[in-house]
């Protein structure tokens, strides 16, 4: 069983939703050190329009963004898959908005094997590029040896 420690983390990054789609990789290990038998426990993901975005373009901003454990370089993956953690679609011209965070059933936390996340952002229907921020928050959790092995095997089976 995992135990929550006092070490929490908050990581910020940016991505631009473009016609072709921009993909970035966030390696949590570059921001936070984890010891043996510890894992990144993701608790929240927030994505929004960055303050650097041209104000006139905000009213017509249309984008889709996904955060996943899987490579998103060739496109979005099915959000029903285990590897998809977060999916957001927004159309400011119509007010349409959908957001889904998949943390799993265990205490509203999702362990990230290896600490590597892929983020993909596309604008919708060739609209203007949209500058987005990404905010990830969570805790470093100490795992039992059995839980740590289970996490490693889950990562291997989903690779």
C-alpha positions in Angstrom: 0.0 0.0 0.0 1.3 3.5 -0.8 1.8 6.0 1.9 1.5 9.7 1.3 4.7 11.7 2.1 5.1 15.4 2.7 6.9 15.8 -0.6 4.5 17.3 -3.0 5.3 18.7 -6.5 3.9 21.2 -8.9 5.2 21.4 -12.5 4.4 24.0 -15.1 5.1 23.8 -18.8 3.7 25.3 -22.0 2.5 23.9 -25.4 1.1 25.6 -28.4 -2.0 24.1 -30.1 -1.1 24.3 -33.9 -2.6 23.0 -37.1 -0.2 20.1 -37.2 -0.4 19.5 -33.5 2.5 20.1 -31.1 3.8 17.3 -28.9 6.0 17.8 -25.9 7.4 15.3 -23.4 7.4 16.2 -19.7 10.0 14.2 -17.6 9.0 14.7 -14.0 12.4 13.4 -13.0 14.0 16.6 -14.2 12.0 18.6 -11.7 11.7 16.2 -8.7 14.0 13.4 -7.4 12.4 10.2 -6.3 14.1 7.5 -4.2 13.9 3.8 -4.7 10.4 2.4 -4.1 8.9 5.9 -4.6 6.6 6.9 -7.4 5.1 10.1 -8.8 1.4 10.2 -7.7 -0.4 12.6 -10.0 -3.4 14.3 -8.3 -4.4 17.1 -10.7 -3.9 18.4 -14.2 -4.9 21.8 -15.3 -4.7 23.2 -18.9 -5.7 26.7 -19.9 -4.9 29.6 -22.3 -1.6 31.2 -21.3 -1.5 34.9 -20.5 0.9 35.3 -23.4 -1.9 34.6 -25.9 -3.0 37.5 -28.1 -6.2 38.7 -26.4 -8.1 39.1 -29.7 -7.5 35.4 -30.5 -8.9 34.1 -27.2 -12.5 34.7 -28.3 -12.1 32.3 -31.2 -9.7 29.9 -29.6 -10.5 26.2 -30.4 -8.2 23.5 -29.2 -7.9 19.9 -28.0 -5.1 18.7 -25.6 -4.3 15.3 -24.2 -1.8 14.1 -21.5 -0.8 10.5 -21.7 1.7 7.9 -20.7 1.9 6.8 -24.3 3.7 8.5 -27.2 1.3 11.1 -28.8 3.6 12.1 -31.7 1.5 10.5 -34.3 -1.9 11.7 -32.9 -4.3 11.4 -30.0 -5.1 8.0 -28.4 -8.4 6.7 -27.3 -9.2 8.3 -23.9 -10.7 5.0 -22.8 -7.2 3.4 -22.8 -5.2 3.1 -19.6 -2.4 5.4 -20.9 -4.7 8.4 -21.4 -4.7 10.6 -18.2 -6.3 13.8 -19.4 -8.3 15.1 -22.3 -9.7 18.6 -22.9 -11.6 20.1 -25.8 -12.6 23.8 -25.8 -14.2 26.0 -28.4 -14.5 29.6 -27.1 -16.4 30.7 -30.1 -19.4 28.5 -29.2 -18.7 28.0 -25.5 -18.4 24.3 -25.9 -16.1 22.7 -23.4 -15.3 19.1 -22.3 -12.6 18.0 -19.8 -11.8 14.6 -18.4 -9.2 13.6 -15.9 -8.6 9.9 -15.3 -7.0 9.3 -12.0 -8.2 5.7 -11.3 -10.1 4.3 -8.4 -7.3 4.5 -5.8 -7.7 7.6 -3.6 -7.9 10.0 -6.4 -4.2 9.6 -7.4 -2.6 8.1 -10.5 0.9 6.7 -10.3 3.1 7.6 -13.3 5.5 4.8 -14.1 8.9 6.3 -14.9 7.7 9.9 -14.5 7.4 10.5 -18.3 4.3 12.2 -19.8 3.4 13.1 -23.4 1.3 16.2 -24.1 -0.3 16.9 -27.5 -2.2 20.1 -28.4 -4.0 20.7 -31.7 -6.1 23.6 -32.8 -9.5 22.7 -34.2 -10.5 23.4 -37.8 -7.3 25.4 -38.7 -8.2 28.1 -36.1 -5.4 30.3 -34.8 -2.6 28.8 -32.8 -3.4 28.8 -29.1 -0.7 29.2 -26.4 -1.5 26.9 -23.5 -0.1 26.3 -20.0 0.0 22.9 -18.3 0.0 22.6 -14.5 0.6 19.2 -12.9 0.3 18.6 -9.2 0.9 15.6 -7.0 2.9 13.9 -4.3 5.8 11.5 -4.1 4.5 8.3 -2.6 6.5 5.6 -0.9 5.3 2.2 -2.2 5.6 -1.2 -0.7 7.9 -3.6 -2.7 4.8 -5.4 -4.0 3.1 -2.2 -5.2 6.3 -1.0 -6.8 6.7 -4.3 -8.7 3.0 -4.1 -9.7 3.6 -0.5 -11.0 6.6 -1.6 -13.0 4.8 -4.6 -14.5 1.8 -2.3 -15.4 4.2 0.0 -17.2 5.9 -2.9 -19.1 2.5 -4.4 -20.1 1.2 -1.1 -21.4 4.4 -0.2 -23.3 
